[in-house]
Amino acid sequence: MRREGFELLVSRPKVIFKEINGEKCEPIELLVVNVPDDCIGNVIEKLGRRKAEMINMEPAEDRTY
């Protein structure tokens, strides 16, 4: 990019809060993961580091939702 005449700086991502009806609200996303049973530990660990909250976990044959 520098050769093209552009110079960019990238910072850490920040949560953008909105104020709705005078109440500070944080954006929330729903994530559905369908993985093999032998990978579920790694997935839970990595999402836990990002402060994810598990709502439901269901086994189905050799996979977990």
C-alpha positions as CSV (number, residue, x, y, z in Angstrom):
1,M,0.0,0.0,0.0
2,R,2.9,2.4,0.7
3,R,4.0,2.1,-2.9
4,E,0.5,3.2,-4.1
5,G,0.7,6.4,-2.0
6,F,-1.5,5.1,0.9
7,E,-0.3,4.6,4.4
8,L,-2.7,2.9,6.9
9,L,-2.6,2.3,10.6
10,V,-4.6,-0.5,12.1
11,S,-5.6,-0.5,15.8
12,R,-7.2,-3.1,18.0
13,P,-10.9,-3.6,17.5
14,K,-13.2,-1.7,19.8
15,V,-16.8,-2.4,20.8
16,I,-19.1,0.3,19.6
17,F,-21.9,0.8,22.2
18,K,-25.2,2.4,21.2
19,E,-27.6,4.2,23.5
20,I,-31.2,3.0,23.1
21,N,-33.9,4.7,25.2
22,G,-31.2,6.1,27.5
23,E,-29.7,2.6,28.1
24,K,-26.2,1.7,27.0
25,C,-26.4,-1.4,24.7
26,E,-23.7,-3.7,23.4
27,P,-24.0,-5.4,20.0
28,I,-24.6,-9.2,20.3
29,E,-24.2,-11.8,17.6
30,L,-25.5,-15.3,17.5
31,L,-23.0,-18.0,16.5
32,V,-24.1,-21.5,15.5
33,V,-21.2,-24.0,15.3
34,N,-21.4,-27.6,13.8
35,V,-18.2,-29.5,14.5
36,P,-17.0,-33.1,14.9
37,D,-17.0,-34.3,18.5
38,D,-13.2,-34.5,18.7
39,C,-12.9,-30.7,18.0
40,I,-15.5,-29.4,20.4
41,G,-13.0,-28.8,23.2
42,N,-10.8,-26.5,21.1
43,V,-13.8,-24.6,19.8
44,I,-15.2,-24.0,23.3
45,E,-11.8,-22.9,24.6
46,K,-11.2,-20.4,21.7
47,L,-14.7,-18.9,22.0
48,G,-14.3,-18.7,25.8
49,R,-11.2,-16.5,25.3
50,R,-13.4,-14.1,23.3
51,K,-16.0,-14.0,26.2
52,A,-18.6,-16.0,24.3
53,E,-21.5,-17.3,26.3
54,M,-22.8,-20.8,25.5
55,I,-26.5,-21.0,25.4
56,N,-27.1,-24.5,24.2
57,M,-25.1,-27.6,23.1
58,E,-26.7,-30.6,21.5
59,P,-24.9,-33.8,20.3
60,A,-26.1,-35.3,17.0
61,E,-24.5,-38.6,15.8
62,D,-20.8,-37.8,15.5
63,R,-21.1,-34.0,15.5
64,T,-22.0,-31.4,18.1
65,Y,-24.2,-28.3,17.5
